[in-house]
Every structure is written in C-alpha cells, then in structure tokens.
Amino acid sequence: MGNGVTKLLYLKLKTLLVGQINSGKYPEGHVLPGERTLAKEYEVSRVTVRKCIEVLAEEGFVTRIEGKQTVVKRRRISHSLGDLLGIREELLKIGKEVKVVELYKGYEPVHYEVRRSLDLGDFNQVYVFVRLFLVENKPILINYSYISPDKSKLIDVLDLSKVVIFSYLEDCGYKISFAEQEIKAGIGSTNEERYLDYAAGLPILIRKRTTFVEGGYPILYDKCIYRGDSYEYSIKLARSNARI
C-alpha cells in the first residue's frame, strides 16, 4: 500500500478516535483498545494504527505507559496572551461547561505585593474573594482576587458562582483598559492540591495579574493557581526590525 494511502488511513482513524475521545466514549484515564483490536474494528493494518497512536500522543490526546498501553490524557485548555479576558470569559470562550464554587470572601490584612499592586496607601486591610473553577465538573484552577476595601460592597453582594467579574465592574462604571501579568511555575499548598484534586508535589502554573481601568488606576489584583496538566498560555510573536 502506498505512503499516500497509508497517510489518509491513519489520519482518518485519528479523526474517528479524537471524535470518540471528545464525545466521552474514551474519557480521561481510559485505556484505548490494543493495536490488534483497533486494526480489526476499523479494518486497517496495525502499522496504520501504530502511526495513528503516535500522532495522537504527539498532539497530547493520549500517552503510552507500561509498555504498550495507551491512555487518554487530560486535555489542556489553551488561551492566547494577547486577549484581556476574565477567567470565566476565558473558559466560556472555548465552549466548555464552566462551574464556579465560592470558597471564601472577606477582609484580610494587606500583604506587600497586594498593597503595591493596588496602590492601597494607608489601608490595613484588603477585600479578597476566592473561587474554584471547574470545567466539565473537573477542577482546573483556584483564583484569589483582591479589591480595595472602599469597593468591597461591589463584590460582597454578589453570587460569585454566577457573575462575570469584568463585565460586572464595567456595568458599575469601571471601564477595563489593560493589565500587567506574570506567569511562572510553582508548587501548590496542601489545600490547593486538595481542591484541585492534584497529586502532592506536582508543578502548578501561577498567573498573577493587576487589572487597570481607564486613566491607569488599578482596580483588581488576582492570582490564579492552575493544574499544571490542564492549562497553557500561548502568544504570537513578531520579529522587530532591530538587529544586534
């Protein structure tokens, strides 16, 4: 059989298997049938099945463990760094079912990083609200959001499981303009690992952001703790004219 025909066959098989993974027939953690079984079911050669599995592994749909077992992986959510969106907006954009659980809201002593980011001056306390985000009933991230005490009444009355924070702030007259953000790897606390259903000691993704309204005034500082196997950021780069 020619290489062109073989390529068409494994790509067709890949499309079928991806559809079954996305539909839930083969959920996260499921062991795919072996090469012989798949070859018989789809009437293709084992070489075609093997190539298809290689491509699925390269694209992050499956992983090979314990010799020849092929296991469906947890799929990462990808977001472009060029877009300024709230967390719920990011997750809804990918068309997934999103659930938000309010873990805590109230006043806390101001730490240096929060004071500096929100330009809190003489305030000794800051208002914080903590939420757990789930996508298709699987925990993805924990968000800690901080706002100046003089604006705490804006948040205190909200049902945080339903509201889109950026849209709500804009409805209150605070026009979101830009944000400053940093991303790094780290290790979660015991509580964070428990809420995220994440094994102890595995790397997490930490995103810190200060959001500004028109005029350059900081309105919100927040920190997200993402499962390291579930989220990724991407950015498109353009080469400048400058050469060294």
C-alpha positions as CSV (number, residue, x, y, z in Angstrom):
1,M,0.0,0.0,0.0
2,G,1.4,3.4,-1.0
3,N,2.5,6.0,1.5
4,G,-0.2,8.4,0.4
5,V,-3.0,5.8,1.1
6,T,-1.4,4.9,4.4
7,K,-1.4,8.6,5.5
8,L,-5.0,9.0,4.5
9,L,-5.9,5.9,6.5
10,Y,-4.2,6.9,9.8
11,L,-5.5,10.5,9.5
12,K,-9.0,9.2,9.0
13,L,-8.6,6.8,12.0
14,K,-7.1,9.7,14.1
15,T,-10.2,11.8,13.3
16,L,-12.5,9.0,14.4
17,L,-10.6,8.4,17.7
18,V,-10.4,12.1,18.5
19,G,-14.2,12.3,18.0
20,Q,-14.7,9.4,20.4
21,I,-12.4,11.0,23.0
22,N,-14.2,14.3,22.8
23,S,-17.6,12.7,22.9
24,G,-16.7,10.9,26.1
25,K,-16.7,7.3,24.7
26,Y,-13.0,7.2,25.7
27,P,-12.8,9.5,28.8
28,E,-9.7,10.8,30.6
29,G,-7.8,7.9,32.1
30,H,-9.4,5.3,29.8
31,V,-7.1,2.7,28.2
32,L,-7.6,2.5,24.5
33,P,-8.1,-0.9,22.9
34,G,-4.9,-2.5,21.7
35,E,-3.4,-2.3,18.2
36,R,-4.8,-5.7,17.1
37,T,-8.3,-4.8,18.4
38,L,-8.4,-1.4,16.7
39,A,-7.0,-2.8,13.5
40,K,-9.7,-5.4,13.4
41,E,-12.5,-2.9,14.4
42,Y,-11.6,-0.3,11.7
43,E,-10.3,-2.7,9.1
44,V,-6.8,-1.2,8.8
45,S,-3.3,-2.6,9.4
46,R,-1.5,-2.5,12.7
47,V,1.0,-0.2,11.1
48,T,-1.7,2.3,10.4
49,V,-3.0,2.0,14.0
50,R,0.5,2.4,15.4
51,K,1.1,5.6,13.3
52,C,-2.3,7.0,14.4
53,I,-1.4,6.4,18.1
54,E,1.9,8.1,17.6
55,V,0.2,11.2,16.2
56,L,-2.4,11.2,19.0
57,A,0.4,11.1,21.5
58,E,2.3,14.0,19.8
59,E,-0.8,16.1,19.8
60,G,-1.5,15.4,23.5
61,F,-4.6,13.3,23.3
62,V,-3.0,10.1,24.7
63,T,0.1,8.8,26.4
64,R,1.9,5.5,26.2
65,I,2.5,3.8,29.6
66,E,3.6,0.4,30.8
67,G,4.9,-0.8,27.5
68,K,2.0,-0.9,25.0
69,Q,-0.9,0.6,27.0
70,T,-2.4,3.8,25.5
71,V,-4.2,6.0,28.0
72,V,-6.4,9.1,27.2
73,K,-4.8,12.2,28.7
74,R,-6.4,15.2,30.4
75,R,-6.6,17.9,27.7
76,R,-5.0,21.3,28.4
77,I,-7.1,24.5,28.0
78,S,-5.2,27.0,25.9
79,H,-5.5,30.8,26.0
80,S,-3.8,33.5,24.0
81,L,-1.9,36.0,26.0
82,G,-3.0,38.7,23.5
83,D,-6.5,38.8,24.9
84,L,-7.5,40.5,28.2
85,L,-10.4,38.4,29.5
86,G,-11.7,37.5,32.9
87,I,-11.3,33.9,34.0
88,R,-14.9,32.9,33.3
89,E,-14.7,34.7,29.9
90,E,-11.6,32.7,29.0
91,L,-13.2,29.4,29.9
92,L,-16.6,30.1,28.2
93,K,-14.7,31.2,25.0
94,I,-13.6,27.6,24.5
95,G,-17.2,26.4,24.6
96,K,-17.0,24.2,27.7
97,E,-19.3,23.8,30.6
98,V,-18.0,26.1,33.4
99,K,-18.9,25.8,37.1
100,V,-17.7,28.2,39.8
101,V,-17.6,27.5,43.5
102,E,-17.2,30.3,46.0
103,L,-14.7,29.3,48.6
104,Y,-14.3,32.4,50.7
105,K,-14.9,36.2,50.7
106,G,-14.0,38.7,53.4
107,Y,-11.3,41.0,54.7
108,E,-7.6,40.2,55.2
109,P,-4.5,42.1,56.3
110,V,-2.7,43.7,53.4
111,H,0.4,42.0,52.2
112,Y,3.2,44.0,50.5
113,E,2.6,42.6,47.0
114,V,-1.2,43.3,47.1
115,R,-0.6,46.8,48.6
116,R,1.9,47.7,45.9
117,S,-0.2,46.3,43.0
118,L,-3.4,48.0,44.1
119,D,-1.7,51.2,45.4
120,L,-3.6,50.8,48.7
121,G,-1.8,53.6,50.6
122,D,-2.8,53.6,54.3
123,F,-5.3,50.8,54.1
124,N,-4.5,48.0,56.6
125,Q,-7.0,45.5,55.1
126,V,-8.0,44.3,51.7
127,Y,-11.1,42.6,50.4
128,V,-10.5,39.1,49.0
129,F,-12.7,36.6,47.3
130,V,-11.6,33.1,46.4
131,R,-13.2,30.9,43.8
132,L,-12.7,27.3,42.5
133,F,-13.3,26.9,38.7
134,L,-14.4,23.6,37.2
135,V,-14.6,22.7,33.5
136,E,-17.0,19.9,32.8
137,N,-17.0,19.1,36.5
138,K,-13.2,18.8,36.8
139,P,-11.3,21.3,38.9
140,I,-9.0,23.5,36.8
141,L,-7.9,26.4,38.9
142,I,-8.3,28.4,42.1
143,N,-8.5,32.2,41.9
144,Y,-7.6,34.7,44.6
145,S,-9.0,38.2,43.8
146,Y,-8.2,41.3,45.8
147,I,-10.0,44.7,45.6
148,S,-9.7,47.9,47.7
149,P,-11.8,47.9,50.8
150,D,-13.7,51.1,49.7
151,K,-15.0,49.0,46.8
152,S,-15.8,45.8,48.7
153,K,-19.5,46.5,48.7
154,L,-19.4,45.9,44.9
155,I,-18.4,42.3,45.5
156,D,-19.9,41.4,48.8
157,V,-23.4,41.4,47.5
158,L,-22.6,39.1,44.5
159,D,-23.3,35.5,44.0
160,L,-19.8,34.7,42.8
161,S,-20.8,31.4,41.3
162,K,-22.7,33.2,38.5
163,V,-21.2,36.7,37.9
164,V,-18.7,37.6,35.2
165,I,-16.4,40.0,37.2
166,F,-15.0,42.1,34.4
167,S,-18.5,42.6,32.9
168,Y,-19.9,43.5,36.3
169,L,-17.2,46.0,37.0
170,E,-17.8,47.7,33.7
171,D,-21.5,47.8,34.3
172,C,-20.7,49.6,37.6
173,G,-18.8,52.3,35.6
174,Y,-15.2,50.9,35.8
175,K,-14.0,50.6,32.2
176,I,-11.4,47.8,32.0
177,S,-8.4,49.1,30.0
178,F,-5.3,47.0,30.3
179,A,-3.5,44.6,32.7
180,E,0.0,43.7,33.8
181,Q,0.6,40.0,34.2
182,E,3.3,37.5,35.1
183,I,3.3,33.7,34.8
184,K,5.6,31.2,36.5
185,A,5.8,27.6,37.6
186,G,5.5,26.6,41.3
187,I,4.1,24.1,43.8
188,G,0.7,24.4,45.3
189,S,-0.2,24.3,49.0
190,T,-1.8,21.3,50.6
191,N,-5.2,22.9,50.5
192,E,-4.8,24.0,46.8
193,E,-3.8,20.4,45.8
194,R,-6.8,19.1,47.7
195,Y,-9.3,21.5,46.0
196,L,-7.7,20.8,42.6
197,D,-7.6,17.0,43.1
198,Y,-3.9,17.2,42.2
199,A,-1.1,14.9,43.4
200,A,1.2,16.5,46.0
201,G,4.4,18.0,44.7
202,L,3.4,18.2,41.0
203,P,4.1,21.5,39.3
204,I,1.4,24.2,39.0
205,L,1.0,27.2,36.8
206,I,0.8,30.5,38.7
207,R,-0.6,33.6,37.0
208,K,-0.6,37.0,38.8
209,R,-2.3,40.0,37.2
210,T,-3.1,43.6,38.0
211,T,-6.0,45.0,36.1
212,F,-6.3,48.7,35.4
213,V,-9.3,50.9,34.4
214,E,-9.1,53.9,32.1
215,G,-6.8,56.5,33.5
216,G,-4.3,53.9,34.7
217,Y,-6.0,53.2,38.1
218,P,-5.6,49.6,39.4
219,I,-9.0,48.1,40.1
220,L,-8.2,44.4,40.7
221,Y,-5.3,42.2,41.7
222,D,-5.7,38.5,41.3
223,K,-3.7,35.3,41.4
224,C,-4.6,32.0,39.7
225,I,-3.3,28.6,40.6
226,Y,-3.8,26.2,37.7
227,R,-3.3,22.5,37.5
228,G,-0.1,22.0,35.6
229,D,-1.6,19.4,33.3
230,S,-4.7,21.3,32.4
231,Y,-3.9,24.8,31.2
232,E,-1.4,26.6,28.9
233,Y,-0.9,30.1,27.5
234,S,0.3,30.9,24.0
235,I,1.5,34.1,22.4
236,K,2.1,35.2,18.8
237,L,5.5,36.9,18.4
238,A,6.6,39.2,15.6
239,R,10.2,39.9,14.8
240,S,11.2,43.6,15.1
241,N,13.4,45.4,12.6
242,A,16.2,45.8,15.1
243,R,19.2,43.6,14.8
244,I,22.1,43.1,17.2
